[in-house]
């Protein structure tokens, strides 16, 4: 790759990750101990960077240096740790959650244990259905490119979580997708109704990795929690070995 291309690719990665964090160039510069104009030049691909500056920017964005230099087709990690996917790409986990704090806590839980699965976040029930059924802003997606699992909050705007679950489980194209309901309590009619509609399991919010990893073996998932460092797992917590994608057999209950 030509030097100019490399600088441009790096600048695009910096801008993309800054956008994911929702911070300004000035804030990123402050975190990295650099001038704002320097960051601006980097994002435009107009700056020769030292190794020290590259390292500072990576730490400020909470990603690895390798992530910033990954090829466009590779999935970088989010500030929450797991790999945030663009809407047109394959997704391992679809997180349906409207509370920003709960999204942040969930992603942080994956970050803590270095989980690298691709996650796509949607903020309401209508968007979740559009994503799964390739409608609205997601018409370019293929319905066969379904997520491996859906983490579904029940209290959602526009379309409630129970209705989203009903739609998923009543359509032959999506009924095979395991759905884990996110709830604030294991008591109540919502859990009973979720089970009746076909939810495979539930997790009490906020989501943490040990709870999630203990639920997944119940689902007979043919997918993996992609985790490079097994030593980071707490005692008694296991994760699945990578295998083939879901293909036409019903998950266990």
C-alpha positions, 0 to 999 in steps of 0.5 A, a space after each residue: 500500500 502506498 504511504 498516502 493510502 496508509 495515512 488516509 486509511 489511518 485517518 479514516 479509522 481515527 475519525 470513525 472511532 471518534 464518531 463511535 465514541 461521540 467525542 469531538 476532535 478537541 476531546 480526542 486531542 485532550 485525551 491523547 495529549 495532542 493538539 486539535 489541529 494535529 488530530 484534524 490533520 491526521 483524520 484528513 490523512 495529511 500528517 506523518 505520525 510518530 509511533 508515540 502519537 499512534 499509540 496515544 491515539 489508540 489508547 485515547 480511543 480505547 482500541 489497539 494499534 492493530 485495530 486502527 490499521 486493520 483492513 476495511 473489511 475487518 471489524 474494529 472494536 468499539 469503546 464497549 469492547 465488542 466489535 460494533 458492526 455496520 448495518 450492511 455487515 454480518 452480525 453475531 449479536 443484535 442488541 435491542 436496547 433503548 437505554 444508553 446507559 444499559 448499552 454502555 454497560 453491556 458493551 463494557 461487560 464484553 470489553 472486560 473479558 475481551 470478547 470480539 464478536 460483532 455487535 449491532 445496536 438498535 434503539 427501538 422495536 421498530 428498528 429491530 424489526 427493520 433490521 431483522 426483516 430488511 426493511 426501512 433503512 436496512 433494505 440493502 441487507 439480506 435476511 439470510 444474514 441474520 444475527 446469531 443471537 438477539 439480546 432483546 429488552 422488553 421495554 422498548 419505544 415504538 414497538 414493544 419487546 414482546 411484539 418484536 419477539 412474537 414477530 421473530 418467532 412467528 416468521 419461518 425466516 427468523 424463528 430459528 434465531 435464539 432470543 435472550 430477553 433482557 429484564 429488570 426482574 425474573 418475576 412477573 408476567 413478562 417472563 412467562 409471556 416471553 417463554 410462551 412466545 418462544 424466548 430461549 432464556 432471559 438475563 437480569 439487567 445489567 448484562 454481564 459476561 458471566 451471566 451471558 456465558 452461562 446462558 449460551 450453552 443452553 441454546 445449542 448455539 452453533 457460534 462462538 464467543 470470540 475471545 482471544 484470551 481464555 485466561 481472562 475468564 473468571 473461574 467456572 465460566 466457559 464459552 463456546 468453540 467456533 463452529 458453523 453458522 446456524 443452519 436449519 435446526 431448532 435451538 434447544 430449550 
